[in-house]
């Protein structure tokens, strides 16, 4: 005798289902598998009219234990379930190549996990409600790396970012940008230590160049506005700046003590008086030009120094 396949059992009413069989709901949902006392219990497959499908373990009518959930758009979840929700460790994949391996709670990415993007970017750390949240590390395929705090999917709090060109930022972040107190080091230039706002130097800060040149003062929108510039040879400028140039009221003091005081424009003296270190006036510049009186006063000194 040729064996025949066992007949499928279709239950007409869910509350009478027991053993193994199939029940079709009014909304088109179909469950095929094990039952106990009118509830899905054991191993079974549930198919929804929208294309969603679950294959796995059940307990008292709810998804419980190991299971696989697939969607019509290509997304897929493989992992643990409890009381009908994704809970515990699991793997979620997207059709374009994104992948999450980690903890789930309340249907979403919650806890510790690793999220990999199709282009090779990767986040390892804490998640909350499907977003990077807490402490985590983000790496880029070219080698850049961020380690620190996250909030609502963005860098927020304290963190360190190392770039492949040798640039490094250590400090506070807000919504993905440098914000607060931080140290920015650029390999071929120097180091800025101070306040930031929306990714730019803003507030009190100091910039030290590798050659010893130093700028300290008040910054706004990424450039120095008022402060002191000092050279290794002892020269110093104190005053206002514009677009990184001396611009406005200021004092330039040479290492020997004599100085220029007044208004500067585009890095040049405009309306200034030159003083000896003892306070004696020895020169004047008006609208960027040295006055005739000043030149005449200099003649004896020039003659005295002539060969």
Rosetta blueprint (number, residue, H / E / L):
1 X L
2 X L
3 X L
4 X L
5 X L
6 X L
7 X L
8 X L
9 X L
10 X E
11 X L
12 X L
13 X L
14 X H
15 X H
16 X H
17 X L
18 X L
19 X E
20 X E
21 X E
22 X E
23 X E
24 X E
25 X L
26 X L
27 X L
28 X L
29 X L
30 X E
31 X E
32 X E
33 X E
34 X E
35 X E
36 X E
37 X L
38 X L
39 X E
40 X E
41 X E
42 X E
43 X E
44 X E
45 X E
46 X E
47 X E
48 X L
49 X L
50 X L
51 X L
52 X L
53 X E
54 X E
55 X E
56 X E
57 X E
58 X E
59 X E
60 X L
61 X L
62 X E
63 X E
64 X E
65 X E
66 X E
67 X E
68 X E
69 X E
70 X E
71 X L
72 X L
73 X L
74 X L
75 X L
76 X E
77 X E
78 X E
79 X E
80 X E
81 X E
82 X E
83 X L
84 X L
85 X E
86 X E
87 X E
88 X E
89 X E
90 X E
91 X E
92 X E
93 X E
94 X L
95 X L
96 X L
97 X L
98 X L
99 X E
100 X E
101 X E
102 X E
103 X E
104 X E
105 X E
106 X L
107 X L
108 X E
109 X E
110 X E
111 X E
112 X E
113 X E
114 X E
115 X E
116 X E
117 X L
118 X L
119 X L
120 X L
121 X L
122 X E
123 X E
124 X E
125 X E
126 X E
127 X E
128 X E
129 X L
130 X L
131 X E
132 X E
133 X E
134 X E
135 X E
136 X E
137 X E
138 X E
139 X E
140 X L
141 X L
142 X L
143 X L
144 X L
145 X E
146 X E
147 X E
148 X E
149 X E
150 X E
151 X E
152 X L
153 X L
154 X E
155 X E
156 X E
157 X E
158 X E
159 X E
160 X E
161 X E
162 X E
163 X L
164 X L
165 X L
166 X L
167 X L
168 X E
169 X E
170 X E
171 X E
172 X E
173 X E
174 X E
175 X L
176 X L
177 X E
178 X E
179 X E
180 X E
181 X E
182 X E
183 X E
184 X E
185 X E
186 X E
187 X L
188 X L
189 X L
190 X E
191 X E
192 X E
193 X E
194 X E
195 X E
196 X E
197 X E
198 X L
199 X L
200 X E
201 X E
202 X E
203 X E
204 X E
205 X E
206 X E
207 X E
208 X E
209 X E
210 X L
211 X L
212 X L
213 X L
214 X E
215 X E
216 X E
217 X E
218 X E
219 X E
220 X E
221 X L
222 X L
223 X E
224 X E
225 X E
226 X E
227 X E
228 X E
229 X E
230 X E
231 X L
232 X L
233 X L
234 X L
235 X L
236 X E
237 X E
238 X E
239 X E
240 X E
241 X E
242 X E
243 X L
244 X L
245 X E
246 X E
247 X E
248 X E
249 X E
250 X E
251 X E
252 X E
253 X E
254 X L
255 X L
256 X L
257 X L
258 X L
259 X E
260 X E
261 X E
262 X E
263 X E
264 X E
265 X E
266 X L
267 X L
268 X E
269 X E
270 X E
271 X E
272 X E
273 X E
274 X E
275 X E
276 X L
277 X L
278 X L
279 X L
280 X L
281 X E
282 X E
283 X E
284 X E
285 X E
286 X E
287 X L
288 X L
289 X E
290 X E
291 X L
292 X H
293 X H
294 X H
295 X H
296 X H
297 X H
298 X H
299 X H
300 X H
301 X H
302 X H
303 X H
304 X H
305 X L
306 X L
307 X L
